[in-house]
Amino acid sequence: MRKFLALLSAAVGLMSFPAAAGNYAECMKLVDMAPKRAYELAAQWRDYSGGIPAEHCMALSLFAQGEYEKAAAMLEDLAQRAQQQAKAPSQQGPAVVKLGTDGKPETHPELLPPGLAIDLLAQAGNAWLMTENNEKAFTVLSEALGMQGINDDQAAEILIDRARTRVEMGNLEGAVKDLDDALLRGGPRSEAYSYRAAAHRALGHFESARADIDKALMLDAENADALLERANLNHAIGNSEAAIIDWIQVMKLAPDTLSAKAAADSVNKVRAQQAEEEKAPPKPSTPALHRAEIPKPAAPSEAPPPAPAPAP
């Protein structure tokens, strides 16, 4: 799972929970640490007019629990509502606080930051990608890219996600094109270079892959995905020892991740192959031909001289 919560980093802090539930940033932290509890608190917040921010926290909690399809559908709905609400600010609720039927204050929906609908739709695309519904993910991410008001940073992030989707759909050339555009829109990004290197390697463009990996690691020397890709590239060109060094580093930098698991699997596979090669008997370079010696027939003994003819 990529940096799923990072898409709304700019929004965190602009919206807040009611005092009883903490703030929006705390909800994001709780999603990561205790998603079930985050869902419960966000549901309570929603019931006290938490609006889209509360339901967004609920959707991310579902995602963190592996409920990708439910999260995707919820995020799509929230994106549509956020877009409508942004067009009609007057619908965001009263400016005064009213008491609910239980005597507790009702809080009106918070003002939504610009671009929230785009981010929500992008997150929906990521969630669809996790369900392996690649066509749906591609459609939703493309819709987000076409939304009015999208900025370059948003576009770059979404293009990277759509490139990942294209890879899953087997369209490596399209993935390279999206990553080219992401780097043009958002500037140098270690993640984009790393993904583009993987696509180039799969296409057999090893020199381009090496150039992109060098750029990715120059920007972020501890990018585990970039190190994983460099290891894969070294293995592809026959340098397994260098690959093993990088795979081990990936396991140290990003333990308990899919990248670490992939690295561990690769190390085990290569070492098993090396062990088998060491057990195998050496093959003679020029095998000798051993022919049975055929004994030569003994020379025939000389015939005795003929006996003299009897006298007449």
C-alpha positions as CSV (number, residue, x, y, z in Angstrom):
1,M,0.0,0.0,0.0
2,R,1.5,3.3,-1.0
3,K,1.4,6.5,1.1
4,F,-2.3,6.4,1.1
5,L,-2.9,9.1,3.7
6,A,-0.3,11.5,2.3
7,L,-2.7,12.7,-0.4
8,L,-4.6,14.8,2.2
9,S,-1.6,16.0,4.2
10,A,-2.4,19.6,3.2
11,A,-6.0,19.2,4.5
12,V,-5.1,17.9,7.9
13,G,-5.4,20.6,10.5
14,L,-7.8,22.7,8.3
15,M,-10.7,20.7,9.6
16,S,-11.2,19.6,13.2
17,F,-13.3,17.2,15.2
18,P,-15.6,18.4,18.0
19,A,-13.6,18.8,21.2
20,A,-14.9,15.4,22.5
21,A,-13.4,13.5,19.6
22,G,-10.1,15.2,19.1
23,N,-8.9,16.7,15.8
24,Y,-8.7,15.6,12.2
25,A,-4.9,15.0,12.3
26,E,-5.4,12.7,15.4
27,C,-8.0,10.7,13.4
28,M,-5.5,10.1,10.6
29,K,-3.0,8.9,13.2
30,L,-5.6,6.6,14.8
31,V,-6.5,5.2,11.4
32,D,-2.9,4.0,11.1
33,M,-2.6,2.6,14.7
34,A,-6.1,1.4,15.5
35,P,-8.4,1.5,12.5
36,K,-11.4,-0.1,14.1
37,R,-11.3,2.4,17.0
38,A,-10.8,5.2,14.5
39,Y,-14.0,4.1,12.6
40,E,-16.0,4.1,15.9
41,L,-14.9,7.6,16.8
42,A,-15.4,8.9,13.3
43,A,-18.9,7.5,13.2
44,Q,-19.7,9.3,16.5
45,W,-18.3,12.5,15.0
46,R,-20.4,12.0,11.9
47,D,-23.5,11.7,14.1
48,Y,-22.7,15.2,15.5
49,S,-22.7,16.8,12.1
50,G,-19.1,15.8,11.3
51,G,-20.0,15.8,7.6
52,I,-17.5,14.8,4.9
53,P,-14.4,15.0,7.2
54,A,-15.8,12.4,9.6
55,E,-17.0,10.1,6.8
56,H,-13.6,10.5,5.1
57,C,-12.0,9.2,8.3
58,M,-14.4,6.3,8.3
59,A,-13.5,5.4,4.7
60,L,-9.8,5.4,5.5
61,S,-10.5,3.2,8.5
62,L,-12.2,0.7,6.2
63,F,-9.3,0.9,3.8
64,A,-6.8,0.2,6.7
65,Q,-8.9,-2.8,7.7
66,G,-8.7,-4.3,4.2
67,E,-12.3,-3.4,3.2
68,Y,-11.1,-1.9,0.0
69,E,-14.3,-2.2,-2.1
70,K,-16.4,-0.5,0.7
71,A,-13.7,2.2,1.1
72,A,-13.6,2.8,-2.7
73,A,-17.3,3.2,-3.0
74,M,-17.5,5.5,0.0
75,L,-14.6,7.7,-1.2
76,E,-16.3,8.1,-4.6
77,D,-19.5,9.2,-3.0
78,L,-17.6,11.6,-0.8
79,A,-15.8,13.1,-3.7
80,Q,-19.0,13.8,-5.5
81,R,-20.5,15.4,-2.4
82,A,-17.4,17.4,-1.8
83,Q,-17.5,18.7,-5.3
84,Q,-21.2,19.7,-5.0
85,Q,-20.5,21.4,-1.6
86,A,-17.6,23.3,-3.0
87,K,-19.9,24.7,-5.7
88,A,-22.5,25.7,-3.1
89,P,-20.8,27.1,0.0
90,S,-24.2,28.3,1.4
91,Q,-25.1,24.6,1.9
92,Q,-22.3,24.1,4.4
93,G,-24.6,24.7,7.3
94,P,-25.6,27.4,9.8
95,A,-23.1,29.8,11.3
96,V,-24.5,29.3,14.8
97,V,-24.4,26.2,17.0
98,K,-27.7,24.6,17.8
99,L,-28.5,22.0,20.4
100,G,-29.5,18.6,19.3
101,T,-32.4,16.5,20.7
102,D,-30.0,15.1,23.3
103,G,-29.1,18.6,24.5
104,K,-25.6,18.4,23.1
105,P,-24.3,21.1,20.7
106,E,-24.6,20.3,17.0
107,T,-21.5,21.4,15.1
108,H,-22.0,22.5,11.5
109,P,-19.9,21.0,8.7
110,E,-16.5,22.4,8.4
111,L,-15.4,24.5,5.4
112,L,-13.7,22.1,2.9
113,P,-10.2,22.9,1.5
114,P,-9.9,23.5,-2.2
115,G,-9.1,20.3,-4.2
116,L,-10.5,17.9,-1.6
117,A,-12.8,16.3,-4.1
118,I,-9.8,15.6,-6.4
119,D,-7.9,13.9,-3.5
120,L,-10.9,11.9,-2.4
121,L,-11.4,10.6,-6.0
122,A,-7.7,9.8,-6.2
123,Q,-7.9,7.8,-3.0
124,A,-10.9,6.0,-4.4
125,G,-8.8,5.0,-7.4
126,N,-6.1,3.6,-5.1
127,A,-8.7,1.6,-3.3
128,W,-10.1,0.1,-6.5
129,L,-6.6,-0.8,-7.5
130,M,-6.3,-2.7,-4.2
131,T,-9.3,-4.7,-5.1
132,E,-7.6,-5.6,-8.4
133,N,-10.4,-3.9,-10.3
134,N,-7.8,-2.3,-12.6
135,E,-10.3,-1.0,-15.2
136,K,-12.4,0.8,-12.5
137,A,-9.2,2.2,-10.9
138,F,-8.0,3.5,-14.3
139,T,-11.4,5.2,-14.9
140,V,-11.6,6.9,-11.5
141,L,-8.0,8.1,-11.7
142,S,-8.5,9.4,-15.2
143,E,-11.6,11.3,-13.9
144,A,-9.6,12.8,-11.1
145,L,-7.0,14.0,-13.6
146,G,-9.7,15.7,-15.6
147,M,-11.2,17.6,-12.7
148,Q,-11.2,21.4,-12.8
149,G,-8.7,23.1,-10.5
150,I,-6.3,20.2,-10.2
151,N,-2.8,21.5,-9.4
152,D,0.6,20.1,-10.6
153,D,1.4,18.2,-7.3
154,Q,-2.0,16.5,-7.4
155,A,-1.6,15.7,-11.1
156,A,1.8,14.2,-10.5
157,E,0.6,11.9,-7.7
158,I,-2.4,10.7,-9.7
159,L,-0.3,10.1,-12.8
160,I,2.0,7.9,-10.7
161,D,-1.0,5.9,-9.5
162,R,-2.4,5.6,-13.0
163,A,1.0,4.4,-14.2
164,R,0.9,1.6,-11.6
165,T,-2.6,0.8,-12.8
166,R,-1.4,0.6,-16.4
167,V,1.4,-1.8,-15.3
168,E,-1.2,-4.1,-13.8
169,M,-3.1,-3.9,-17.0
170,G,0.0,-4.9,-19.0
171,N,0.4,-1.5,-20.7
172,L,4.1,-0.8,-19.9
173,E,4.5,1.9,-22.6
174,G,1.5,3.7,-21.3
175,A,2.9,3.6,-17.8
176,V,6.2,5.1,-19.0
177,K,4.2,7.9,-20.7
178,D,2.2,8.7,-17.5
179,L,5.5,8.7,-15.5
180,D,7.1,11.1,-18.0
181,D,4.1,13.4,-17.5
182,A,4.3,13.1,-13.7
183,L,7.9,14.2,-13.8
184,L,7.0,17.1,-16.1
185,R,4.1,18.2,-13.9
186,G,5.5,17.6,-10.4
187,G,9.3,17.9,-10.9
188,P,11.9,15.3,-9.9
189,R,10.4,12.6,-7.6
190,S,12.3,9.5,-6.4
191,E,9.1,7.5,-6.5
192,A,8.4,8.3,-10.2
193,Y,11.9,7.5,-11.3
194,S,11.8,4.2,-9.4
195,Y,8.5,3.2,-11.0
196,R,9.7,4.3,-14.5
197,A,12.9,2.2,-14.0
198,A,10.8,-0.8,-13.3
199,A,8.8,-0.3,-16.5
200,H,12.0,0.2,-18.5
201,R,13.5,-3.0,-17.1
202,A,10.4,-5.0,-17.9
203,L,10.6,-3.6,-21.5
204,G,14.3,-4.6,-21.7
205,H,15.5,-1.0,-21.7
206,F,18.3,-1.7,-19.2
207,E,20.3,1.5,-19.8
208,S,17.2,3.7,-19.3
209,A,16.3,1.7,-16.2
210,R,19.8,2.2,-14.7
211,A,19.7,6.0,-15.4
212,D,16.3,6.3,-13.6
213,I,17.4,4.2,-10.6
214,D,20.4,6.4,-10.2
215,K,18.2,9.5,-10.2
216,A,15.7,7.9,-7.7
217,L,18.5,7.1,-5.2
218,M,20.2,10.4,-5.7
219,L,16.9,12.1,-4.5
220,D,16.3,9.5,-1.7
221,A,19.1,7.1,-0.8
222,E,16.7,5.2,1.5
223,N,13.9,4.7,-1.0
224,A,13.3,1.0,-0.4
225,D,11.4,0.6,-3.6
226,A,14.2,2.1,-5.6
227,L,16.7,-0.2,-3.9
228,L,14.5,-3.1,-4.6
229,E,14.4,-2.1,-8.3
230,R,18.2,-1.7,-8.4
231,A,18.5,-5.2,-7.0
232,N,16.1,-6.6,-9.6
233,L,18.0,-4.8,-12.4
234,N,21.3,-6.2,-11.2
235,H,19.9,-9.7,-11.1
236,A,18.5,-9.3,-14.6
237,I,21.9,-8.4,-16.0
238,G,23.6,-11.3,-14.1
239,N,25.1,-9.4,-11.1
240,S,23.4,-11.5,-8.4
241,E,25.9,-10.6,-5.6
242,A,25.2,-6.9,-5.9
243,A,21.5,-7.7,-6.1
244,I,21.6,-9.6,-2.8
245,I,23.3,-6.7,-1.0
246,D,20.4,-4.4,-2.1
247,W,17.7,-6.9,-1.2
248,I,19.1,-7.3,2.3
249,Q,19.2,-3.5,2.6
250,V,15.5,-3.3,1.6
251,M,14.6,-5.8,4.4
252,K,16.5,-3.6,6.9
253,L,14.9,-0.3,5.7
254,A,11.3,-1.4,5.3
255,P,10.6,-4.5,7.4
256,D,7.2,-6.0,7.4
257,T,6.4,-4.5,4.0
258,L,5.6,-6.1,0.6
259,S,8.9,-4.8,-0.6
260,A,10.8,-6.6,2.2
261,K,8.9,-9.8,1.5
262,A,9.7,-9.6,-2.2
263,A,13.4,-9.0,-1.3
264,A,13.5,-11.9,1.1
265,D,11.9,-14.2,-1.5
266,S,14.5,-13.1,-4.1
267,V,17.4,-13.7,-1.8
268,N,16.2,-17.2,-0.8
269,K,15.6,-18.1,-4.5
270,V,19.1,-16.9,-5.6
271,R,20.9,-18.6,-2.7
272,A,19.0,-21.8,-3.3
273,Q,20.1,-21.7,-7.0
274,Q,23.7,-21.1,-5.9
275,A,23.6,-24.0,-3.5
276,E,22.3,-26.3,-6.2
277,E,25.1,-25.2,-8.5
278,E,27.7,-25.9,-5.9
279,K,26.3,-29.5,-5.3
280,A,26.3,-30.4,-9.0
281,P,29.4,-32.3,-10.1
282,P,31.7,-30.4,-12.4
283,K,31.2,-31.0,-16.1
284,P,34.4,-31.9,-18.0
285,S,35.3,-29.3,-20.5
286,T,36.6,-31.8,-23.1
287,P,35.1,-35.3,-22.3
288,A,37.5,-38.1,-23.2
289,L,36.4,-40.9,-25.5
290,H,37.2,-44.3,-24.1
291,R,37.1,-47.0,-26.7
292,A,37.5,-50.7,-25.9
293,E,40.8,-52.0,-27.2
294,I,40.0,-54.7,-29.8
295,P,42.7,-57.4,-29.6
296,K,44.5,-57.9,-32.8
297,P,44.1,-61.4,-34.2
298,A,47.1,-63.6,-33.7
299,A,49.3,-64.0,-36.7
300,P,48.6,-67.4,-38.4
301,S,51.4,-70.0,-37.7
302,E,53.4,-71.0,-40.7
303,A,52.2,-74.1,-42.4
304,P,54.6,-77.0,-42.2
305,P,56.4,-77.9,-45.4
306,P,54.7,-80.5,-47.5
307,A,55.8,-84.1,-47.0
308,P,58.0,-85.4,-49.7
309,A,56.1,-87.5,-52.3
310,P,56.7,-91.3,-51.9
311,A,59.3,-92.9,-54.2
312,P,57.8,-94.7,-57.1
